[in-house]
Amino acid sequence: MNTASKTRHVFILFLADIVWGIAFVAQSKGGDAVGAFSFNGIRFLIGALCLLPVIKILDVKALTVNKPESKKQKKELWIAGSCCGIALFFASNLQQLGISMGAESGKAGFLTATYILMVPILGIFLKRKCGAKIWIGVFIALIGMYFLCMNGAFSLSGSDLLLLAGALCFAIQILVIDHFVSQVDAVRLSCIEFFVTGLGSCIVMIFTDMGPSTGGIAQWAQSLCTWDAWIPILYAGIFSSGVGYTLQIVGQKGLNPAVASVAMSLESVVSVIAGWILLGQMLGGREIFGCVLMFIAIIIAQLPDREYTKQVTV
């Protein structure tokens, strides 16, 4: 992939960061209103439904890449989508549970973003080696995340361990997408991923958020029938899921997964800036320094590799 194409794909991932960063408040509010699994189950099913007309339009306009035609290709697509969906199911629900258990938003953002270190480490075992510039970018990004998100002493609780487990699953999801994205249609892959994640979350929702009793179902239905629940669910379903994760799959295509993970970590920067602009939250020197380090990390991680040419004298 040439430098211009690489930069374009990083920009697409940055668009996903904008969607996810703004959606952080919606994720917190929605999970508190209806429960972690209910929120994720409904929002990912909405995300899958939103992509169905997009798939149809792309097919009609002959813009679909890697459209499955044979039975074998359709089977490969469902296998790819199911693998991505299972990884996203664990990642999103572990993260949501950690937030619901009371993890501070800053610490939640930092611990989730540790996937930027986990991706290149896991990539070593998959023979996806990273150059020195990517490792430098990863560590600068982690330092930036610390200044951006952490205040005071650092300690780990049960909710923090859930967030770390979620970060590991996000790292696995990024690597699974990297494996399949060049083989299948990206939008169909995203749609199946959401369907599997949403369906799995809804199954767990029945035994957790709803409760196996008439009273539990009635209470769950009452909490669901409010704007406090549906505004976050609709935003997260349409934008965070339908738009954001699709941009991730499209943007990640052809990129080293370690570079992609560093680019996607800007989600936390966007959430801080969005809170400053939209909610009037203070943005001090510590947070600004963290943001600057994050942007420096992105630039370093995507610097082009040197190409050496051998001069032949005749």
Phi, psi and chi 1 to 4 in degrees:
 res  aa     phi    psi   chi1   chi2   chi3   chi4
   1 MET       -  127.8  179.4 -178.5  -70.2      -
   2 ASN   -75.2  171.3   57.7   42.9      -      -
   3 THR   -63.1  -41.7  -56.8      -      -      -
   4 ALA   -63.1  -43.6      -      -      -      -
   5 SER   -66.3  -39.7  179.6      -      -      -
   6 LYS   -63.1  -43.6 -172.5  176.1 -179.7  180.0
   7 THR   -63.6  -38.7  -57.7      -      -      -
   8 ARG   -62.7  -41.8 -176.9  169.8   61.6 -108.9
   9 HIS   -68.8  -37.0  -78.6 -103.7      -      -
  10 VAL   -63.9  -38.0  170.3      -      -      -
  11 PHE   -64.2  -38.6  178.0   74.0      -      -
  12 ILE   -62.1  -41.3  -67.7  173.2      -      -
  13 LEU   -65.6  -33.3  -67.6  177.1      -      -
  14 PHE   -66.3  -35.0  179.3   64.0      -      -
  15 LEU   -62.3  -39.1  -66.3  178.4      -      -
  16 ALA   -63.3  -38.5      -      -      -      -
  17 ASP   -59.6  -40.6  -69.1  -28.8      -      -
  18 ILE   -61.6  -46.4  -65.8  174.8      -      -
  19 VAL   -62.3  -47.6  174.9      -      -      -
  20 TRP   -68.4  -38.3  -70.3  -26.4      -      -
  21 GLY   -63.6  -43.5      -      -      -      -
  22 ILE   -69.2  -29.1  -62.7  173.8      -      -
  23 ALA   -78.0   -6.1      -      -      -      -
  24 PHE   -61.2  -40.4 -170.6   82.1      -      -
  25 VAL   -64.8  -42.4  174.3      -      -      -
  26 ALA   -60.9  -38.8      -      -      -      -
  27 GLN   -64.4  -41.6 -174.9  176.6  -15.8      -
  28 SER   -67.8  -46.9  -59.4      -      -      -
  29 LYS   -65.8  -43.9  -63.8  -69.5 -174.8 -178.3
  30 GLY   -66.3  -40.7      -      -      -      -
  31 GLY   -64.6  -38.0      -      -      -      -
  32 ASP   -67.2  -33.1  -68.9  -19.9      -      -
  33 ALA   -75.4  -43.3      -      -      -      -
  34 VAL  -123.5   -7.3  -63.6      -      -      -
  35 GLY   104.9  152.2      -      -      -      -
  36 ALA   -61.0  -50.0      -      -      -      -
  37 PHE   -72.3  -35.1  -68.8  100.8      -      -
  38 SER   -63.2  -45.9  -62.0      -      -      -
  39 PHE   -60.7  -48.9  177.1   74.9      -      -
  40 ASN   -69.3  -40.0  -81.1  -24.9      -      -
  41 GLY   -60.4  -49.0      -      -      -      -
  42 ILE   -69.5  -42.6  -62.9  170.9      -      -
  43 ARG   -68.7  -35.2   71.9  142.3  165.4  163.1
  44 PHE   -75.5  -31.9  -81.4  112.9      -      -
  45 LEU   -67.4  -37.9  -70.5  179.2      -      -
  46 ILE   -62.8  -42.1  -69.8  174.9      -      -
  47 GLY   -59.9  -41.0      -      -      -      -
  48 ALA   -64.7  -43.1      -      -      -      -
  49 LEU   -64.4  -36.8  -69.7  173.8      -      -
  50 CYS   -64.4  -28.0  -71.1      -      -      -
  51 LEU   -83.5  -16.4  -70.5 -177.7      -      -
  52 LEU   -60.2  -49.1  -68.3  177.3      -      -
  53 PRO   -65.8  -30.1   20.5  -31.8      -      -
  54 VAL   -64.4  -43.4  175.8      -      -      -
  55 ILE   -60.6  -43.6  -67.3  171.4      -      -
  56 LYS   -62.3  -44.8 -177.0   66.4  175.1  178.2
  57 ILE   -64.2  -44.2  -67.7  171.4      -      -
  58 LEU   -63.2  -36.4  -68.6  175.0      -      -
  59 ASP   -66.8  -44.1  -73.6  -11.5      -      -
  60 VAL   -63.9  -39.5  170.8      -      -      -
  61 LYS   -82.1    1.7  -60.8  -69.4 -175.0  179.0
  62 ALA    57.7   39.4      -      -      -      -
  63 LEU  -106.3   -0.5  -63.0  174.7      -      -
  64 THR   -73.2  133.7  -57.0      -      -      -
  65 VAL  -105.1  131.0  179.5      -      -      -
  66 ASN    63.4   41.7  -67.6  -30.4      -      -
  67 LYS   -65.2  129.1 -179.9 -179.3  178.0 -179.6
  68 PRO   -72.1  128.1   26.3  -33.3      -      -
  69 GLU  -112.7  -46.5  -59.4  -69.7   -9.4      -
  70 SER   -87.5  166.7   65.1      -      -      -
  71 LYS   -62.9  -37.3 -173.7  176.2 -179.9  179.3
  72 LYS   -64.8  -42.9  179.6 -178.3  177.9 -178.1
  73 GLN   -65.2  -38.2  -69.8  173.9  -26.9      -
  74 LYS   -65.9  -38.1  -67.0  177.0 -179.1  178.4
  75 LYS   -64.9  -42.8 -179.6 -179.9  178.2 -178.8
  76 GLU   -62.7  -38.0  -69.1  173.0  -10.8      -
  77 LEU   -63.0  -44.4  173.6   64.2      -      -
  78 TRP   -68.5  -35.5  -85.9   96.1      -      -
  79 ILE   -64.6  -44.8  -68.7  174.1      -      -
  80 ALA   -62.8  -47.6      -      -      -      -
  81 GLY   -63.4  -38.1      -      -      -      -
  82 SER   -67.3  -42.0  -62.4      -      -      -
  83 CYS   -62.3  -45.1  -69.1      -      -      -
  84 CYS   -64.0  -39.9  -65.6      -      -      -
  85 GLY   -66.3  -39.4      -      -      -      -
  86 ILE   -64.3  -43.9  -68.3  170.4      -      -
  87 ALA   -63.2  -42.4      -      -      -      -
  88 LEU   -68.9  -33.9 -176.9   58.6      -      -
  89 PHE   -57.4  -51.3  164.7   80.0      -      -
  90 PHE   -68.0  -41.5  -75.9  103.8      -      -
  91 ALA   -63.7  -51.5      -      -      -      -
  92 SER   -68.5  -37.7   59.9      -      -      -
  93 ASN   -76.9  -35.4  -76.3  -57.6      -      -
  94 LEU   -64.5  -40.5  -75.1  168.9      -      -
  95 GLN   -64.3  -45.7 -179.3 -166.9   49.4      -
  96 GLN   -64.6  -39.3 -168.9   67.5   47.0      -
  97 LEU   -64.5  -40.6  -75.1  170.9      -      -
  98 GLY   -61.6  -41.7      -      -      -      -
  99 ILE   -67.1  -42.7  -66.4  172.2      -      -
 100 SER   -65.5  -26.5  -61.4      -      -      -
 101 MET   -81.2    1.5  -73.9  178.1   61.5      -
 102 GLY   104.4   13.3      -      -      -      -
 103 ALA   -63.5  135.5      -      -      -      -
 104 GLU   -62.1  144.3  -63.5  177.8   -0.2      -
 105 SER   -61.2  -39.3   58.7      -      -      -
 106 GLY   -64.4  -46.2      -      -      -      -
 107 LYS   -66.2  -37.0 -175.5 -176.0  -77.0 -172.1
 108 ALA   -61.0  -41.9      -      -      -      -
 109 GLY   -65.6  -41.1      -      -      -      -
 110 PHE   -67.4  -47.4  174.2   71.7      -      -
 111 LEU   -66.5  -38.7  -67.9  176.3      -      -
 112 THR   -63.1  -38.8  -61.1      -      -      -
 113 ALA   -72.0   -5.6      -      -      -      -
 114 THR   -66.2   -8.4   56.2      -      -      -
 115 TYR   -62.0  -20.8   68.3   75.3      -      -
 116 ILE   -67.0  -23.6   65.9  178.1      -      -
 117 LEU   -88.9  -34.2  179.2   59.6      -      -
 118 MET   -68.5  -34.6  -62.7  177.8 -174.3      -
 119 VAL   -60.2  -53.3  167.9      -      -      -
 120 PRO   -66.7  -30.7   20.3  -31.5      -      -
 121 ILE   -66.3  -47.3  -68.9  175.6      -      -
 122 LEU   -64.9  -33.6  -68.5  175.3      -      -
 123 GLY   -62.4  -27.7      -      -      -      -
 124 ILE   -60.6  -41.1  -67.2  174.3      -      -
 125 PHE   -72.5  -18.2  -62.5   98.2      -      -
 126 LEU  -101.4   12.8  -60.8  175.2      -      -
 127 LYS    62.5   33.5  -61.9 -179.0 -179.9  179.9
 128 ARG  -109.4   79.2  -66.9  -61.3  -56.9  -96.1
 129 LYS   -73.6  151.3  -64.9 -178.5  179.6  179.9
 130 CYS  -116.2  146.1  -59.7      -      -      -
 131 GLY   -76.9  171.3      -      -      -      -
 132 ALA   -61.1  -37.7      -      -      -      -
 133 LYS   -64.1  -33.5   61.0 -175.2  179.1   59.6
 134 ILE   -70.5  -42.9  -65.0  179.4      -      -
 135 TRP   -62.2  -40.4  -76.9  106.4      -      -
 136 ILE   -62.0  -44.9  -67.4  171.1      -      -
 137 GLY   -60.7  -40.9      -      -      -      -
 138 VAL   -61.4  -47.9  165.4      -      -      -
 139 PHE   -70.3  -35.8  -77.3  109.7      -      -
 140 ILE   -65.4  -39.1  -69.2  177.1      -      -
 141 ALA   -63.1  -41.2      -      -      -      -
 142 LEU   -63.6  -41.7  -80.6  175.1      -      -
 143 ILE   -63.2  -43.0  -64.3  170.9      -      -
 144 GLY   -61.0  -40.6      -      -      -      -
 145 MET   -62.9  -37.4  -74.6  -63.3  -55.5      -
 146 TYR   -63.7  -48.4 -176.3   85.3      -      -
 147 PHE   -65.4  -32.5  -79.9  101.1      -      -
 148 LEU   -73.8  -40.1 -178.5   66.3      -      -
 149 CYS  -107.4  -28.9  -61.1      -      -      -
 150 MET  -100.0  134.3  -64.1  -59.8  -59.3      -
 151 ASN  -133.2  130.7  -72.8  -62.8      -      -
 152 GLY    86.4 -164.5      -      -      -      -
 153 ALA   -71.9  150.4      -      -      -      -
 154 PHE  -105.1  126.7 -178.4   82.5      -      -
 155 SER  -145.2  160.3   60.3      -      -      -
 156 LEU  -112.1  134.9  -70.6  177.0      -      -
 157 SER  -122.1 -177.3   62.2      -      -      -
 158 GLY   -60.3  -40.9      -      -      -      -
 159 SER   -65.5  -34.4   60.0      -      -      -
 160 ASP   -67.1  -37.4  -61.5  -28.1      -      -
 161 LEU   -65.2  -36.7  -66.1  176.3      -      -
 162 LEU   -63.0  -40.7  -73.5  174.8      -      -
 163 LEU   -65.7  -39.0  -69.8  166.7      -      -
 164 LEU   -65.4  -40.4  -77.2  172.8      -      -
 165 ALA   -63.8  -39.2      -      -      -      -
 166 GLY   -63.8  -38.6      -      -      -      -
 167 ALA   -62.0  -40.9      -      -      -      -
 168 LEU   -60.8  -41.9  175.7   61.1      -      -
 169 CYS   -68.7  -34.8  -67.8      -      -      -
 170 PHE   -64.2  -38.8  -85.4  120.0      -      -
 171 ALA   -62.4  -42.2      -      -      -      -
 172 ILE   -64.7  -40.5  -67.2  171.7      -      -
 173 GLN   -61.3  -41.9 -175.1 -123.0    9.3      -
 174 ILE   -61.8  -42.7  -69.3  170.5      -      -
 175 LEU   -70.6  -35.3  -69.0  169.9      -      -
 176 VAL   -65.7  -43.8  172.0      -      -      -
 177 ILE   -60.4  -43.7  -71.2  175.8      -      -
 178 ASP   -57.3  -35.0  176.7   67.9      -      -
 179 HIS   -71.3  -38.2  176.7   74.0      -      -
 180 PHE  -100.4  -22.0  -72.4  111.9      -      -
 181 VAL   -63.0  -29.3   71.8      -      -      -
 182 SER   -82.8   -7.2   61.2      -      -      -
 183 GLN   -99.4  -22.3  -54.4  172.3   24.4      -
 184 VAL  -132.7  170.6  -62.1      -      -      -
 185 ASP   -67.8  124.8  172.4   30.1      -      -
 186 ALA   -64.4  -40.9      -      -      -      -
 187 VAL   -69.9  -41.4 -177.9      -      -      -
 188 ARG   -64.5  -39.6  -80.0 -179.4  169.1   83.6
 189 LEU   -58.8  -45.1  173.7   64.8      -      -
 190 SER   -63.1  -42.4 -173.1      -      -      -
 191 CYS   -62.1  -47.3 -176.2      -      -      -
 192 ILE   -66.5  -38.8  -64.2  172.9      -      -
 193 GLU   -57.1  -47.0  177.5 -173.3   36.3      -
 194 PHE   -64.6  -41.4  -62.0  157.8      -      -
 195 PHE   -61.9  -44.9  175.5   74.6      -      -
 196 VAL   -65.6  -44.2  171.2      -      -      -
 197 THR   -63.1  -45.5  -57.6      -      -      -
 198 GLY   -65.7  -42.2      -      -      -      -
 199 LEU   -64.7  -45.5 -179.6   61.3      -      -
 200 GLY   -61.6  -40.9      -      -      -      -
 201 SER   -66.0  -38.6  -60.4      -      -      -
 202 CYS   -66.9  -35.6  -74.8      -      -      -
 203 ILE   -63.9  -45.9  -68.1  173.2      -      -
 204 VAL   -66.9  -34.2  179.9      -      -      -
 205 MET   -56.2  -37.6  169.2 -167.5   77.5      -
 206 ILE   -59.9  -36.6  -63.7  172.9      -      -
 207 PHE   -95.2   -7.5  -58.1   98.1      -      -
 208 THR  -117.2  -72.1   54.8      -      -      -
 209 ASP   -67.6  -39.5  -59.8  -22.8      -      -
 210 MET   -80.6  -40.1  -66.8  176.0   67.2      -
 211 GLY    79.8  135.1      -      -      -      -
 212 PRO   -77.5   55.5   30.3  -34.0      -      -
 213 SER  -152.3  158.9   65.5      -      -      -
 214 THR   -63.5  -41.3  -56.2      -      -      -
 215 GLY   -64.4  -39.1      -      -      -      -
 216 GLY   -65.4  -40.1      -      -      -      -
 217 ILE   -66.1  -41.0  -65.2  173.1      -      -
 218 ALA   -63.9  -42.1      -      -      -      -
 219 GLN   -66.7  -40.1 -174.3  177.2   -0.2      -
 220 TRP   -63.8  -44.0  172.1   83.8      -      -
 221 ALA   -63.7  -37.0      -      -      -      -
 222 GLN   -65.5  -41.6 -175.4  177.6    1.1      -
 223 SER   -69.5  -27.4   65.1      -      -      -
 224 LEU   -76.2  -28.5 -173.7   64.0      -      -
 225 CYS   -86.1   50.0  -63.9      -      -      -
 226 THR  -137.6  154.3   62.2      -      -      -
 227 TRP   -68.6  -27.0  -75.9  114.4      -      -
 228 ASP   -61.0  -27.2  -71.6  -20.9      -      -
 229 ALA   -89.1  -44.2      -      -      -      -
 230 TRP   -79.4  -31.1  -84.5  104.1      -      -
 231 ILE   -63.7  -48.5  -70.8  177.4      -      -
 232 PRO   -63.5  -39.2  -21.6   33.2      -      -
 233 ILE   -63.4  -45.1  -73.6  173.1      -      -
 234 LEU   -66.6  -41.5  -71.5  173.9      -      -
 235 TYR   -63.7  -47.9 -178.8   87.7      -      -
 236 ALA   -65.7  -36.0      -      -      -      -
 237 GLY   -71.2  -46.5      -      -      -      -
 238 ILE   -78.7  -47.6  -63.9  171.0      -      -
 239 PHE   -93.7  -57.2  -67.1   98.7      -      -
 240 SER   -63.4  -42.0 -178.6      -      -      -
 241 SER   -87.2  -63.5  -60.7      -      -      -
 242 GLY   -59.8  -42.8      -      -      -      -
 243 VAL   -91.6  -51.8  176.7      -      -      -
 244 GLY   -60.8  -52.9      -      -      -      -
 245 TYR   -70.9  -27.5  -78.9  103.0      -      -
 246 THR   -69.0  -41.1  -58.1      -      -      -
 247 LEU   -60.8  -36.7  -73.5  172.9      -      -
 248 GLN   -60.8  -47.1  176.6 -160.6   -7.2      -
 249 ILE   -65.4  -42.2  -70.4  175.8      -      -
 250 VAL   -68.6  -44.8  173.4      -      -      -
 251 GLY   -69.6  -31.3      -      -      -      -
 252 GLN   -75.9  -16.9 -162.0  179.9  -41.2      -
 253 LYS   -62.0  118.3 -173.6  174.2 -176.8  179.0
 254 GLY    91.2  -10.5      -      -      -      -
 255 LEU   -89.6  150.6  -77.9 -179.9      -      -
 256 ASN   -61.7  131.0 -175.7  -56.6      -      -
 257 PRO   -58.7  -28.4   17.0  -30.2      -      -
 258 ALA   -68.0  -40.9      -      -      -      -
 259 VAL   -63.6  -42.7  174.7      -      -      -
 260 ALA   -61.3  -41.3      -      -      -      -
 261 SER   -65.6  -38.9   67.7      -      -      -
 262 VAL   -65.6  -42.4  174.9      -      -      -
 263 ALA   -61.2  -41.3      -      -      -      -
 264 MET   -73.6  -17.2  -72.2 -174.1  -70.6      -
 265 SER   -69.4  -12.1   67.7      -      -      -
 266 LEU   -66.3   -8.1  -79.9  179.1      -      -
 267 GLU   -52.5  -41.5  169.9 -167.4   -4.2      -
 268 SER   -67.7  -37.2  -61.8      -      -      -
 269 VAL   -62.0  -45.0  175.6      -      -      -
 270 VAL   -62.7  -40.8  174.5      -      -      -
 271 SER   -63.4  -38.5   66.6      -      -      -
 272 VAL   -67.5  -45.3  171.5      -      -      -
 273 ILE   -64.9  -40.1  -64.8  175.6      -      -
 274 ALA   -62.9  -41.1      -      -      -      -
 275 GLY   -63.5  -35.1      -      -      -      -
 276 TRP   -68.1  -45.5  173.5   48.0      -      -
 277 ILE   -77.2  -47.6  -63.5  174.7      -      -
 278 LEU   -86.4  -33.5  -59.7  176.9      -      -
 279 LEU  -111.0   -2.8  -57.1  177.3      -      -
 280 GLY    71.9   20.5      -      -      -      -
 281 GLN   -73.5  144.8  -63.5  175.1  -11.4      -
 282 MET   -69.0  141.7  -67.0  -60.2  -66.4      -
 283 LEU  -123.6   98.5 -171.3   64.1      -      -
 284 GLY   -85.0 -178.8      -      -      -      -
 285 GLY   -62.1  -35.4      -      -      -      -
 286 ARG   -61.8  -46.6 -179.3 -174.3  178.5   92.0
 287 GLU   -66.4  -40.2  -71.3   79.1   11.5      -
 288 ILE   -63.1  -41.6  -66.3  173.8      -      -
 289 PHE   -61.3  -41.7  179.8   62.4      -      -
 290 GLY   -61.9  -41.3      -      -      -      -
 291 CYS   -63.4  -41.9  -68.4      -      -      -
 292 VAL   -62.3  -43.7  170.5      -      -      -
 293 LEU   -61.9  -38.6  -73.2  178.1      -      -
 294 MET   -63.0  -45.0  -67.4  -70.4  -68.8      -
 295 PHE   -65.8  -37.5  -78.3  110.3      -      -
 296 ILE   -62.3  -40.3  -68.6  174.3      -      -
 297 ALA   -61.9  -41.0      -      -      -      -
 298 ILE   -61.6  -44.6  -64.3  -63.7      -      -
 299 ILE   -63.9  -44.7  -65.9  172.3      -      -
 300 ILE   -64.1  -43.4  -67.6  175.5      -      -
 301 ALA   -65.3  -26.8      -      -      -      -
 302 GLN  -107.6   13.9   65.5  162.7  -31.9      -
 303 LEU   -60.5  138.5  -73.7  175.0      -      -
 304 PRO   -66.3  145.4   24.7  -33.9      -      -
 305 ASP   -70.4  146.0  -64.4  -41.3      -      -
 306 ARG   -71.3  136.2  -68.9 -176.1  177.2 -179.3
 307 GLU  -110.0  123.5  -66.2 -176.4    0.3      -
 308 TYR  -101.6  129.6  -64.0   93.3      -      -
 309 THR  -113.0  138.5   56.6      -      -      -
 310 LYS   -92.4  121.9 -175.9 -175.8  -67.0 -175.8
 311 GLN   -86.3  130.2  -66.6 -176.8  -12.4      -
 312 VAL  -109.4  123.3 -180.0      -      -      -
 313 THR  -100.6  134.4   55.5      -      -      -
 314 VAL  -101.8      - -179.6      -      -      -
